[in-house]
Amino acid sequence: MLPLPHAVDAEVLAEIDRQLDQNPGMTPVPVHKLAANIRLRTKSKLPIAALEGLIVDEAGCRHLPMLFESPRP
């Protein structure tokens, strides 16, 4: 597990877990889209890159496939 940024709270981690629990095992996790969604749902001040890192770490621990799509300009 990655060291957690100081600004991470339990609400952010719980929301990541909830979102990953809802993802079917064979469907790739859309990392950037999920990070943006979590940021809005939790009103987190973490940068998208930090949220993406937490998502990648959690999805990797669960052996979930991931989709690293580019954000639209």
N, C-alpha and C positions, 0 to 999 in steps of 0.2 A: 504494500500500500504506500502511496506517495505521502510525504509529510503534508499536512493540511495547512492551507493559508490561515492566518490568524482571524480573518474576517468570516470564515466559514462557520455557520451555525447549524444546529441540529435540524432546523427546518429545511435547509438546502439539501443536506444529506438524505433526509427522509423523503423529500420530493424526488430526488434522483432514484432512490430505491423504488418508490411507487411507480415512477415512469418505466423503469426497467422491468418491474414485475408485470406490467401491462403489455410489454413487447413480446410477441410470440418468438420462441426460441430460434426459429430458422430465418426470421425476418431481420435484416441488418438494422442496427440501431443508427438512426440518422443523427450523428453526434452534434453538428452545428445547430440543426433545427431543435433538437432536444435541449441544448444549452440555452438557446434564446427563449424557449418555452418556460424553462425552469426559472430563468431570470425574471420573466414577467410574473409568473405565479407566486414567487417568493419575495418579490421586490428586492432581490439581492443586489448589492453594490459590487459584487465580484465581477471582474472583467470576463467576457465570454471565454477567453483563452483558459482562465482558471477553472471555469465551470466545465469546459470541454475536457480538461485534464482529469477532473474528478469523474466525469462520465466514462472516459476511456479506462480509467483505473477500475471502476466498479464493473463495467461491462467485460473487461478483461478477466477479472476474478470469476465472473459467471460464465466465461467462455462463450460470450455472445458475439456473433459477427457484427462488424461495425461498418458504417458508410461515412466516409470522410468527404462530404460534398462541399463544393465551394459556395460561400455565401454570394447571393446576387448583389451586384453593385448598386 
